[in-house]
């Protein structure tokens, strides 16, 4: 199960490296050796579903997300259920049942926000904005994009709050100004 968990946790790497098929290979190989009622299996099915979305393999995504929900319910992985339901809602909307899909996506989005998981909150906001834009709701996309916010009503994360909409005022800009000040310009 360590191999499955490790390969699953590497899914963002597989995506960034452009190696989704290699990641799927290793996760699927480990899934074949994992008992049916393990939390690691639920997470692996969720991530291979997400990898299917990322690579345009919607058939795999539509197969894996319901499997992830089923295993997650049996193993008590409620957050996997929530994430998979968000993806299934989006796929339902994109498949033509727009109102039904958006309602399911919104229910899952609210649960993700309530979880306090900042990565999940950020992801569901940008994917929700993208979903609405693809569906032609360009007015609704910016409203969904309004996150992430910190749990407990504390507003935006400090780095976002300090430097948002103030180009040239963040730590990177200060370092750049110091470097430019030390450079000597030849005539």
HUBELGI-V738183 format. One record per residue. RES is the residue in three letters. PHI is phi in whole degrees, 0 to 359 (none if undefined). PSI is psi as a letter, one per 20 degrees, with the letter a starting at -180 (none if undefined). BURIAL is + if it has 16 or more other ideal C-beta (glycine too) atoms within 10 Angstrom, else -. Layout:
res->[RES RES]
phi->[PHI PHI]
psi->[PSI PSI]
burial->[BURIAL BURIAL]
//
This chain:
res->[UNK UNK UNK UNK UNK UNK UNK UNK UNK UNK UNK UNK UNK UNK UNK UNK UNK UNK UNK UNK UNK UNK UNK UNK UNK UNK UNK UNK UNK UNK UNK UNK UNK UNK UNK UNK UNK UNK UNK UNK UNK UNK UNK UNK UNK UNK UNK UNK UNK UNK UNK UNK UNK UNK UNK UNK UNK UNK UNK UNK UNK UNK UNK UNK UNK UNK UNK UNK UNK UNK UNK UNK UNK UNK UNK UNK UNK UNK UNK UNK UNK UNK UNK UNK UNK UNK UNK UNK UNK UNK UNK UNK UNK UNK UNK UNK UNK UNK UNK UNK UNK UNK UNK UNK UNK UNK UNK UNK UNK UNK UNK UNK UNK UNK UNK UNK UNK UNK UNK UNK UNK UNK UNK UNK UNK UNK UNK UNK UNK UNK UNK UNK UNK UNK UNK UNK UNK UNK UNK UNK UNK UNK UNK UNK UNK UNK UNK UNK UNK UNK UNK UNK UNK UNK UNK UNK UNK UNK UNK UNK UNK UNK UNK UNK UNK UNK UNK UNK UNK UNK UNK UNK UNK UNK UNK UNK UNK UNK UNK UNK UNK UNK UNK UNK UNK UNK UNK]
phi->[none 297 296 295 296 296 297 293 294 275 307 298 296 304 293 296 279 71 239 299 294 294 300 300 303 291 294 298 298 286 299 299 254 252 303 294 249 235 303 300 294 300 296 295 295 300 290 289 295 297 297 297 297 300 261 82 268 290 299 296 301 290 275 282 299 297 297 298 299 299 293 297 294 289 255 78 266 300 290 297 302 299 296 295 293 296 297 296 298 298 294 297 298 293 280 121 270 299 298 297 294 295 295 294 299 296 301 293 300 297 292 295 299 296 291 82 285 298 296 297 296 299 296 293 288 289 290 294 296 297 302 297 295 298 280 90 266 292 288 279 299 296 294 288 292 302 275 278 236 286 299 82 72 272 83 280 304 307 297 290 295 291 245 294 59 224 301 81 242 276 299 295 293 296 299 297 295 297 296 298 293 276 291 256 263 279 288]
psi->[h h g g g g h g h j g h g h g h i k l h h g g g g h g h g h h h j p q h m p h h g g h g h g h h g h h g g h j j m h g g g i g h g h g g g g g h h h j k m h h g g g g h h g g h g g h g g h i h m g g g g h g g g g g h g g h g g h h j o h g g g g g h g h h g g g g h g h j j m h h h g h h h i i a q q q q j k j b q q g h g g h j p k m q j i r h g h g g g g g g h h i q p p q none]
burial->[- - - + + - + + - + + - - + + - - - - + - - + + - + + - - + + - - + - - - + + + + + + + + + + + + + + + + - + - + - - + + + - + + - + + + - + + - - + - + - + + + + + + + + + + + + + + + - - - - - - - + + - + + - - + + - + + + - + - + - - + + - + + + - + + + - + + + - + - - - - + + - - + - - + + + + - - - - - - - - - - - - - - - - - - - - - - - - - - - - - - - - - - - - -]
//
